């Protein structure tokens, strides 16, 4: 099989508790789970096209944009990374219509276990893909609010008591133990009772998510692969976790190279 095209992060879903991965390259959608154990070659053509305007760019900003679009799009603003800094109410949103459609929709605050317990937020429509993207082996929704800024306020408050980052090296090595997320939830909720009331947050009828990944061998040492340094990357696919391809020669963060034009060959 030989295909080429611009790549974005892998699309994901959950089937029978196992993460499913699909990589779209132009008109082709590749079932990446089917490539486990096979030898693949990925070659960077030295072309990067902005995922918004389609113009060539020498460097990818904000996961697949040219510099100009990264400075103009609401989806690239700082408040996407720090929702509690939302400035929509000040009338300074870069794209008010986009903000209304994406930031004023139901969001959940969740606990996950990717390299240990962490707190995070996501739109309801991103469940369970958000957790798969992080390489979480467990996830538990705990609260629901009606806007992104409220979810950010709650997450920011909870960060006093629990981590909000994933140790990606630990995640890829699968050095993570199972955790009782329900117990952690019950310990955290009373600490933010006033904020829950002020934001009209609702407790979620929680369902624990257990997620397995299509991996036949985890790395014992993390070697990061980079198309900017090595245009041609070839190796045997040992697995997929988070947005990483685990090859016998190292790990490749597909999301990092959004909007890169690649040629893929599978042997």
Secondary structure, DSSP 4 states (H G I P E B T S, - for coil): -EEEEE--SPEEEEETTEEEEEEEETTEEEEGGGGTTSEEEEEEEEEEB-TTT--B-SS-BTTTB-HHHHHH-GGGSHHHHSGGG--GGGT--TTHHHHHHHHSS-EEEEEEESSSEEEEEEEGGGTTHHHHHTT-SEEEEEEEESSHHHHHHHHHHHTTTS-----HHHHHHT------HHHHHHHHHGGGHHHHHHTT-EE----EEE-B--BS---SS--B--TTT-SEEEEEEEEEETTEEEETTEEEETGGGTTEEEEEEE-
